[in-house]
Structure formats: C-alpha cells, structure tokens
C-alpha cells in the first residue's frame, strides 16, 4: 500500500475552474472520504488520482512515486464504480479474473486469488452465474472482488452505493469498512452521502466549489465545523441557523432575537453586531428557563424519538425530542442547549467565530 499526496491540484473545463489548488494527504493504509454536493469537484479529483483526467497544475504521488504523468494502468490502482462495470457475457469467476488475465498472471495464481476473494466476500455460490442473474448488492460485491484480486497500492471508490436501496446500502457500507480493515488498504472514497462519509472515513475531506473547506477525523469535523457550509452539510436533520444580535455584556456574550435569549462565554475577538447562530436538532433539551422558544408546526413521531418542526421567531427550527414527547401543533416548547453546542458564524463570510483556525 502507499501514502497518497495531492499537491496544488488545479483543473479547468473550458472557462470553468473545477478544482482550485487542492491539497490532500492520505496516510498509508488510511481510508479517506471526499464528500460534498454535486458539482463540488470530488469525482474529478478521484479521476485525476486514477489518471483518467489530467491535472492542469499540481502533482499526485503514491508513496515515493510521482504518478502525475503516468497512465492509469501504470499507477497500480483499482477502481470501483457506481455502475459496477461488470462484463455481462462473463461469469462472476471470469469477471474476477479479467484484470489478472490481462496482466498475464499465472493461472494457478489467478485461481488462488479468486478462491481468496470469493471466500472473503461470500461469492462461492455465485462464481458460475452471469451478472444478469445477480442482485444489485451481489454485483457490487463482485465489482469489489475484482478490485481486491488485483492487490493494488490504492483502492478508489466512486459513489459505489448510489444504485442500491437504503437497506442494502447500509449492509454494503459495513462490508466495505470490514474489507478495508482486513486488507489494511489505502482507500479513497467519493460520496455525496454524509452518512457514508461519517461512518467510513478515517479522515474526511469536505469539498465545496473546488476547494477543501475542512478536513480531519469525521467526528471532529462534525463537532467543530469551521464554516457554515460544513456545519450545514454534515448532520441529519441539518443544523438549524438563526440570525441574532450579538453583544458583549460583562463576561458573557448575549445573543438576542425573537425566540432567542442566550448567554455564552465570550469570543476571543469582539463580536460583529449580527451573527448566525447554529444549533443541531440533537443538542436541544427541555428546560423551563431555556433560552429558545419554538412554536410547533409539525411533529414526526418515530418511536424512540420525535422531531418537532417548529418556528423560532420567524425562522424554521427542528428539535429532536424523546419519543414520549408529543407536543401539539401550535404549542410552544421551551428549549435549552449547552454553551459548547452553540455554533456562531460570521454573517458575511460564513466562517465560525468559535472554532479553532484551520491547520
């Protein structure tokens, strides 16, 4: 396996600047996830790593090898696509063997690798079937098996679960993480699905408009987003955002708006007059003296928990409540939140005023 380093990657398509000086480092054996909305440049970045797209500027290195100008076949990578990319006229066995046969691998070694991969992925009973005879999850396991049989330096995954239903996505997601841990492979995974990103990654890279907006361990990025974009993209339901006036009163930062009356520890710099307050639905709780007043519009009762869709002042707000809580439509909730769970963002730049600066 190999450490993957991307330095100052730039890419244009015509007049459109798709990647804007991207720097990424994935440790040897690490699992990195590139996450972001459609059009942010993540798939283009993966294709540059694979050699399927040329970078305009910058470099790609695997370990101590500069592979920037190498063809895909010379980079020692294996890629798993969302479309499976299986050969319909070949059996599962022959699909698994295809890449090895092209490299003139001895037949005995091919047989041994197929046996190993088949046992690893539970494909023994499917080896003589054709792709049309397989379910979506089985086809994706064959696609992963073909990549594993290659034993490449780097595994690349391009939204491999997007064609699967929700239940199957959850199962194959676990399978991918188990495989990574077993193989100790260097893996780079592209998705727009934040659940996949949070559960799979050792290190998360959140892309926005061709730039890496934040990177780090998933829970750290989730807990301490450096921008409003990152805060809004990670988390389900999404973070609530409320516009408030900020004023330093003694040793407390007072945040005021209709339905909002919060007092927090002071910022390290004087606050602007208006800020955006971010609060995750999961971080609120009932309190008689709570600083948030939310009028309930709709209640989603899910059994173990409920989600109240409400209004704080005139702004939308979602609160996660215990399953036993069943507030009526039009009722007012008094809610509180811990100081450390309140995020404050600059109104204009969207930069967090509480998170540490990027390293």
N, C-alpha and C positions, 0 to 999 in steps of 0.2 A: 504494500500500500504506500501512499505518498501524501505528503503535505501539499495542499493546493493554494497557490497565491496568485491573485489577480491584482495588478498594479495599474492604476490610472487608465482604466478601460473606457474608451470613447467609441461611440458608434452613431453614425447618421444614416438615415434612409432618405435620400434626396435632401430636402431642406429641414427635415425633422430630426432633431437631436434626441436619439432614443436613450443613450447612456452617456452620463456626464461625469466622467472621471471616477469610475467605481473602483474602490479598493476592498478586497475581501481576502481573508486568510482562514483556511480550514485546516485544523491540525491533522496529522497523520492518524487515521482511524476515526476521525470525528464525523458526526452526522450534522451537516449544515442544511438549513431550510431557508430558501429565498421566498419570501411571502410579500404579497402586495396586490393591489387591484389590477384588473385587466388594463394593459397598456402601460404598465409602470416599467417594463424593460426586463422583467425576470426571465422570460423564456428566451429572449435574445441573448441574455447573459449566459444562460445554460448552453445555448447553441455555440457561443464563442468558446466556452470551455471545451465543448465536444469537437470543435474545429469545423462545424457546419456553417458558421459565419466567420468572416474575417473582422478583426478589430481595426478601427481606423488608427488608433494610437493605444499604447499600453502593452502589457505583456502578461502571459499566462505561463506559470511554471508548475510542474509536478515534481516535488522533491527538489533535486538539484538540476532538473532538466528544463530548459526553456522550450516549451512546445508551441509557442505563439504561431510559428510559420509551418508547423507540421500538419500533414493531412490527418483526418480522423483515424484512419487505420494504423497510423504510426504513433498515436497518443496512448495506446493501451487503456482505453476506456470502454465501458459497456453502458448502453443507454436503454431505459425502459420508457416507452411512450404511452400516452393515454389511449392510443388506438390499438394497442397490443402488437401490431405489426407482425403477426404470425403468417406463415406461408400456408394458404388454405389447402394446397394439394399435398402437403407433407403431414405425416403423423406427428404426434407430440414428441416421440422419440427422435424423429428426423429434424424437427424444429429445434430441439435442444442441441442436436449435434451439428447444426448447419454452420455456425461460426467456426467451430473447431475443424470441420472438414475443409473449409476454405483455407485455413492455415496449415493444412496438411498434417494435422495432429495424428499420430499413430492410432489405428483403430482400437487397439487394446486400451489406450489411454482414454479415448472417447467413451468407450463402454464403461470404464471405471468412473469417469466424471458424471455420466448420465445416471449411473446407479447411485452415486453420492447425492446428486441434486434431487433426483426423484424421491429418495428416502427423506431428504430434508424438507421437501415441500409437499409430501403426500401425493405424489403423481404416479405411483407404481401401477395403479389400476387404470391409468389413462394413457399409458405410453403408446398404445396402438390405435387410439382414437384420432380423428381429424378435428381441427379447430371448430368446425360447424357443429360438432357433437358435444361441445363443452359449454358450460355456463360462463357468464362474464368473469366470475371470480376465479374459475379454473383457468380460463385463458390468461388472466393476469398473472397467475402463478407460473404458467408456462413461460410467459414473457420474462418474468424474473428469473426463472430457472435457466433460460438461455443466457442471460447476462451473467449469472453466477458461474455457469460452466466455463465461461471464458477466463475466470480468475483475473480480472483486470486490476490495474492500480486504482482506478476511480470508477465508482458507480454513479450514474446520472439518472435522475427520475424526473420526467416531465409530466406533471399532473397525472400520475398513473391511476388514480382512483376516481377520476371525474366521470367515468362512464358506468360506475357501479351504483347500486341503490344504497340507501343510508346504512342498512344493517350490514351489508357486505363490505361497505367502505370501512366500517368500524373494525370488522374482523381482519381484513387485508392490511389495514393500518398496523394492527398489532403484529401480524405476520412479518411485515417489513421491518419493524423495530427489532423483533426477535432475531431475524436474519442478520441484521446489521450487528447486533451484539455478539452473535455466534461467529460471524466471519471477521469481526473487527476491521471492517472495510471503511475506506474513506468514501463517504456518500454525500452527494449534493442533490437536494430535492426541491423542486419548484411547485408551488401551490398558491391558490388564492384563498384557500380554506384555512381560517385561523385555527380551527380545532386540530387539523393535521399538523399545522406548524407548531403549535404549543406542545402537542403530545409526542412528536417525533424528534424534535431538534435537540441537539446538544448546544448548538449555537444558532441563533436566529438573526437573519438579516431582513429588516423591513424596508422594502423599496417603495419609493414614491417619485413619480415623474423622472425616472432615470437616475436617481441618487439613492444611496443607502441612508435612510433617515435615522436609523438606530440599529445597533447590533448588540448581541450579548446573550447570556442564558435566557431562555424563554420567560421564566418566572420573574427574573429581574427586569426584563423589558416591559412585561405586563404591569408589574408593581410600580415601576418608576419610569413611565414614558416621558421622553424628553420633548415631545411635541404633541399638539392636539391631534394631528393626524394619526400618530402611533397610538395614542390613547383611544381614539375612535375606532381604529381598525381592529384592535385586539380586545376581545371580551364579547360575550353574548349572554344577555342583551348588551347592546353597546353602551358605553359610558354616557351619562347624562351631562349636558352642558347648560349652564345658567349664567346669564350676564349679570354682573353685580358691581356695585360701587365698593372700592377698597379704601380704607382709611386707617392709619396707624393711630391707635388710641392707647396711650400708656405703653405697656409692654405686650399689647395684643393687636393683631390685625383684624379689624372689623370688616365683615363682608355683608352688604345690605342690598336687598332687592325685594320686590313683592313676594312674600312667602319664604324669604331667606333672611336669617339673622344668625350669623356665625361669627365666632371669635376664635382666632387661631394664633399660634406662635408667630412672631414677626418674620418677614422675609429678610434675606441678607442685604437687600437693597430697598430703597424707598419704592412703594408700590405706585403704579400708574392709577389714575382716578377710576378707570373702568377695567375690569378683568373678566375672564371667562373661568367660571368655577366648574370643575369636573368631578362627578361623583358616580361611582359604579353602582348599579342596582343592587349588587350583592353586599354592599358595605353599609347600608342603612339599617336602622332598627327602631322599634317603637320607644318613645320617651316622652313623658308628659311635658318636659321642658326642652324638647328638641327644637333645633333651630330651623327646621324645614316644615312647611305646611303644604300638604299635597292634597288636592281635591280629586277624588277617584272618578275616572271616566269609564273604564272597562277593567274587569278582573278576569285573569286567566288562572283558573284553578287546575293545578297539575298533580294533585295528590299530596306529595311530600312537601311541596312548596307552591306558592301562588305568585303571580306577577301582576301588580297593580299598575295600570297605565293611567297616569294622572296628569294634573296641571299644577305646577308651582308658579304662582302668578299667572302669566300667560304662556309659559314655556312648558313643553312636554317633558314628562319625567316618568321613569319606570322604576318601581321599587320591588325587590324580591321580599316576600313575606313568608312566614311559616304557613304550612299547608292548612293549619287550623284557622288561620285568619281569613275571614270572609267579609271584608268591608263592603257596604252597599254603595251603589253608584251615587255620586253626589256627596258622599261623606268625606270628611276632612281627616287626614292622617297627620299626626304629629310624629316626626321622624328625627332621629339624630344620627350623627356619623362621627367616628373618631377623627381627631385632628390629623393624624398621619394618613388618613384615607381621603382627604380633600386635596384635589389637584387644582393648581392655579396656572392659567395660561395667559400670555400676553394677547390682547385682543387683536392686534395687527399681525404680528409675526407668527402667532400660534406656539411660540416656544414656552416651555414650562418655566415658571418662576420659582419652583420649589425643587425640581430635580437637579442632581449634580450635572455639571457640564460634561459634554461628550469627551471621551478619552481617545 
